[in-house]
Structures are given as structure tokens and as C-alpha cells.
Amino acid sequence: MALRVKSAGDRPVVFMHLHKTGGMWVRHTLKAIGVAGNEIGLTHSQLPKVRRREPDAFLFGFVRDPFDFLRSYYLHRQRRGWHPSRDLDQVCRAETLTEFLDLYLAHLPGWVGRWFDLYVDGIEFVGRQEHLREDLCSALDLAGVEYDRELGTGMKPVHVTPRPQDPAVTDLGDREAYYREAVRAAEAYTYSKWYPTPKGEDPAPLTGDRAF
């Protein structure tokens, strides 16, 4: 769902919750610091719906390294079941992570970037899951949200998908490097747009023109 954020300014502020990018931690932190508002929609609302409801809002959200996103997404689906209508779930449904990634690479390369765009393309601020705390503070500062920086900084990760008991389901072994590079090639658009430098070298969030 998208979540309204309380702000003293005239412009509405909305958090765009993109799956498997730390959104539950963001929600818990916004609640802890007293700025969580009302929900927009009943599911993970995408940009068209949110812009219709809040056309003038300051929107912010987060992305995640595509390979890490795919692995986390697969683990989540192993626990919760596969989505009945989402193409990634129906085309790439598999018993192991290796099979899942092979199907994705063969049939749906670039899917992650297209999915990200449904939530955060062109919005005012896009942070990275890898720098969640810092980027959340940057988003709230840019949006003019008043909050106590000391609150919420000790929040532990929430809604983290546990690994399955059988490690063979997700163990890529010595092929992990291969799959990381294969996903990087398949998601070239995504990496150039959201991760123009290697992960860990550029902690700055994407704002303004950098978000395109």
C-alpha cells in the first residue's frame, strides 16, 4: 500500500511501498516517529492510482539491487505461495532458486526494472534499500516532514523473509557469481537507472533529475 505521511507543510507526502525493498521497516519507523498517516488503497498501490488520489503529493520510495530483489522475492513466494496473476510468478514458478532464475533469464529479462517503474518512476525521491536509514531521513528532510531523528534509529529489521530449512532450495553455490552477472546483464536498464555505480560506492539517494 501507499502510505500518507503527516507533514506540517501544505504539500501532501506519500510513501510508495514497493515489495521486498524494506517497506515494512519504513512503515514501522514512520509509525514510531509519529508521522504515519492513512493508507491509500487496499494493496501495494501503484503510481497511477496514487497520483489520481494525491496529484500534488511529494512521493518517495525505495528500490533494491535486482539480484537481491529476485532472491528475496523467491524466498517470499516459497513461504506465501505464488501470485495467481503476476507474470513473474506464473512463468518462473519453480522448486529451487536456480530454476527460478533460469526461467526469469530465459523468459522475463528486464522484469524487475519494469516492476520498479510501476511504483517509483519519476517520483521526487528514490532511495536504496541498501541505505534505508540514511535515505529515509533524506526523503523526510526533502519533503519537509518534522520528526525526532533519535526515534526509530534503533528499530530492528521487520518482516524479513527467513531462509527455508532446506538450504538446497536457495543455495547457488559457486554459481552465485554467474547469476549475479547474468541478472546484471538482463537488468542493464535497471542498473543504469537506479544503480549507476557498483553497490556500496554511491550511498547518495536519487532525487530530482537523477531519478530518471
Residue pairs with C-beta under 8 A, 6 or more apart in sequence:
1 17
1 39
1 40
1 41
1 42
1 43
1 44
1 45
2 14
2 15
2 16
2 17
2 39
2 40
2 41
2 44
2 45
2 49
2 50
3 14
3 15
3 17
3 27
3 30
3 36
3 37
3 38
3 39
3 40
4 12
4 13
4 14
4 15
4 37
4 38
4 39
4 40
4 54
5 13
5 14
5 15
5 30
5 35
5 36
5 37
5 140
5 143
5 145
6 13
6 34
6 35
6 36
6 37
6 145
7 13
7 35
7 143
7 144
7 145
7 146
8 144
8 145
8 146
9 143
9 144
11 56
11 57
11 58
11 143
11 144
12 54
12 56
12 57
12 58
13 57
13 58
13 60
13 143
13 144
13 145
14 40
14 50
14 54
14 57
14 58
14 59
14 60
15 23
15 26
15 27
15 30
15 60
15 61
16 45
16 47
16 50
16 59
16 60
16 61
16 119
16 120
16 123
17 23
17 26
17 27
17 44
17 45
17 61
17 119
18 44
18 61
18 62
18 63
18 115
18 116
18 119
18 120
19 44
19 73
19 76
20 64
20 69
20 72
20 73
20 76
20 161
21 61
21 62
21 63
21 64
21 69
21 129
22 62
22 64
22 129
22 132
23 62
24 158
24 159
25 132
25 155
25 157
25 158
25 159
26 62
26 132
26 136
27 36
28 152
28 155
28 158
29 136
29 152
29 155
30 36
30 152
32 151
32 152
32 155
33 147
33 148
33 151
33 152
34 147
34 148
34 151
35 140
35 145
35 147
40 49
40 50
40 53
40 54
41 49
41 50
41 53
44 119
46 118
46 119
47 59
47 118
47 119
47 120
47 121
47 122
47 123
50 57
50 59
51 57
58 124
58 125
58 142
58 143
58 144
59 120
59 123
59 124
59 125
60 123
60 124
60 125
60 126
60 127
60 139
60 142
60 143
61 119
61 120
61 123
61 125
61 126
61 127
62 120
62 126
62 127
62 128
62 129
62 132
62 135
63 116
63 120
63 126
63 127
63 128
63 129
63 194
64 72
64 128
64 129
64 130
65 129
65 130
65 195
65 199
66 112
66 113
66 183
66 184
66 187
66 190
66 191
67 179
67 180
67 183
67 184
68 129
69 112
70 100
70 101
70 104
70 112
70 183
71 97
71 170
72 161
73 88
74 94
74 97
74 100
74 101
74 170
75 97
75 161
75 162
75 163
75 164
75 170
76 161
77 83
77 89
77 93
78 164
78 169
79 161
79 162
79 164
82 89
82 90
82 93
83 89
83 90
84 90
87 108
87 111
88 104
88 108
88 111
88 115
91 103
91 104
91 107
91 108
92 100
92 103
92 104
92 107
92 108
93 100
93 103
94 100
94 102
94 103
95 169
96 168
96 169
96 170
97 169
97 170
97 171
97 172
98 172
98 175
98 179
101 179
101 182
101 183
104 111
104 186
105 182
105 183
105 186
109 186
109 187
110 186
110 187
110 189
110 190
112 187
112 190
113 187
113 189
113 190
113 193
113 194
116 190
116 194
120 126
120 211
121 212
122 211
122 212
123 211
124 142
124 143
124 207
124 208
124 211
125 138
125 139
125 142
125 143
125 205
125 206
125 207
125 211
126 194
126 205
126 206
126 207
126 211
127 134
127 135
127 136
127 138
127 139
127 205
127 206
128 135
128 194
128 195
128 203
128 205
128 206
130 199
130 200
130 203
131 203
131 205
133 153
134 203
134 205
135 205
137 149
138 205
138 207
139 205
140 147
142 207
163 170
164 170
172 179
184 191
193 212
194 206
196 202
